[in-house]
């Protein structure tokens, strides 16, 4: 591909204002952008949902060949007519100045009682590119899953989280049967299915504490 001009040369923000500020923030923009055919687009108005950025991790035990999935209530899933208790990977919001991997390590302990021994980046991606700036840093983490499971979460964050150790093949079956309904768990399990053999070989030797 030929070199492209920088994004700042191709987008002109005409105005920006905060429309709502609560637990999340909604911002309004007037803008225009460069067209592929040349020249500028017409001026347009867009609202952008601001909720920060997130880090998620799929804990994987190469010896048991099992993953740790969590289940928790999600109002948005309920309002969308989907299962309100979603099967998910561990995840949390990245606070300003926090390394994404550190968030994944912390949330693994808080939400699933997992102490990760290694962590690999799967992908950074836009959660909803048409409406929000939120990006998700998604990882796979090495864990000893023996004895894990049960209830977790922080009361002051209204969390009621059930962690389960799920054999990898069972998790893949849930994926194939359409029983997983959120992007992070779908992406993480698809990645694991493709990289599982390599990962089991690389993580074959138990890591000393």
FENMOFEN-V740651 format. One record per residue. N is the residue number from 1. RES is the residue in one small letter. NEAR is the number of other ideal C-beta (glycine too) atoms within 8 Angstrom. Layout:
BEGIN
<<N,RES,NEAR> <N,RES,NEAR>>
END
This chain:
BEGIN
<<1,x,3> <2,x,3> <3,x,3> <4,x,6> <5,x,6> <6,x,6> <7,x,6> <8,x,5> <9,x,6> <10,x,9> <11,x,9> <12,x,7> <13,x,8> <14,x,8> <15,x,6> <16,x,7> <17,x,6> <18,x,8> <19,x,7> <20,x,6> <21,x,5> <22,x,5> <23,x,2> <24,x,7> <25,x,10> <26,x,12> <27,x,11> <28,x,12> <29,x,12> <30,x,10> <31,x,11> <32,x,10> <33,x,9> <34,x,10> <35,x,8> <36,x,3> <37,x,4> <38,x,5> <39,x,5> <40,x,8> <41,x,8> <42,x,5> <43,x,8> <44,x,8> <45,x,7> <46,x,7> <47,x,10> <48,x,11> <49,x,12> <50,x,11> <51,x,8> <52,x,7> <53,x,10> <54,x,14> <55,x,16> <56,x,17> <57,x,17> <58,x,17> <59,x,15> <60,x,14> <61,x,15> <62,x,10> <63,x,6> <64,x,9> <65,x,10> <66,x,11> <67,x,14> <68,x,19> <69,x,12> <70,x,15> <71,x,10> <72,x,12> <73,x,8> <74,x,9> <75,x,7> <76,x,6> <77,x,12> <78,x,10> <79,x,6> <80,x,6> <81,x,4> <82,x,8> <83,x,6> <84,x,9> <85,x,8> <86,x,13> <87,x,11> <88,x,13> <89,x,12> <90,x,16> <91,x,12> <92,x,13> <93,x,8> <94,x,11> <95,x,6> <96,x,3> <97,x,3> <98,x,8> <99,x,5> <100,x,12> <101,x,11> <102,x,8> <103,x,16> <104,x,18> <105,x,12> <106,x,9> <107,x,14> <108,x,16> <109,x,10> <110,x,10> <111,x,14> <112,x,14> <113,x,8> <114,x,14> <115,x,7> <116,x,13> <117,x,8> <118,x,8> <119,x,12> <120,x,8> <121,x,9> <122,x,10> <123,x,7> <124,x,8> <125,x,9> <126,x,8> <127,x,10> <128,x,8> <129,x,6> <130,x,3> <131,x,7> <132,x,11> <133,x,6> <134,x,13> <135,x,10> <136,x,15> <137,x,15> <138,x,16> <139,x,15> <140,x,14> <141,x,17> <142,x,13> <143,x,14> <144,x,8> <145,x,13> <146,x,6> <147,x,4> <148,x,12> <149,x,8> <150,x,7> <151,x,7> <152,x,12> <153,x,11> <154,x,6> <155,x,6> <156,x,4> <157,x,6> <158,x,5> <159,x,10> <160,x,8> <161,x,12> <162,x,10> <163,x,16> <164,x,9> <165,x,11> <166,x,11> <167,x,8> <168,x,13> <169,x,7> <170,x,8> <171,x,12> <172,x,10> <173,x,8> <174,x,11> <175,x,12> <176,x,6> <177,x,6> <178,x,5> <179,x,7> <180,x,10> <181,x,9> <182,x,9> <183,x,8> <184,x,12> <185,x,13> <186,x,10> <187,x,12> <188,x,14> <189,x,14> <190,x,9> <191,x,11> <192,x,14> <193,x,10> <194,x,6> <195,x,9> <196,x,10> <197,x,6> <198,x,7> <199,x,13> <200,x,10> <201,x,7> <202,x,6> <203,x,10> <204,x,6> <205,x,4> <206,x,5> <207,x,8> <208,x,3> <209,x,2>>
END
